[in-house]
Amino acid sequence: MKPSISIASDYVVLTTKNASFYYGYEVTINNMWCFEAKFNDEKVTIPVSKLGVKNGNVVECLLMGIGWILAKYKLQLDE
């Protein structure tokens, strides 16, 4: 399965064979939009206030969330 991406004004999704990454209105904590990652039977949710972006658009927020996941977890490609 090749990666796929969907972008709208209020959400963005990146889906791969082993992971999915989402930022937008469908996942919220205390009425704040969130970044959500699902991989290795884990789900990580980060509210926009913790992403470290200022007035970011949905793509910037998704990329920052993926950056946090890459910084925290040792993800690797299938061989």
C-alpha angles and dihedrals in degrees: 000000000000118000117269131198133198122191130187132156092267105034145019129199131192115189126186135171093270105021146031129205125195137177123180152069099317094071115053140162116196090347091304119125114243144206113233129192126188119191139131091014089302131116120201121188122190122183116227090248089065098045095080099232126129116218089336123177120234094268093051090049092049092049092048090050091051088049091055091049092050090048093051105035132050100233119177139183121257113254 
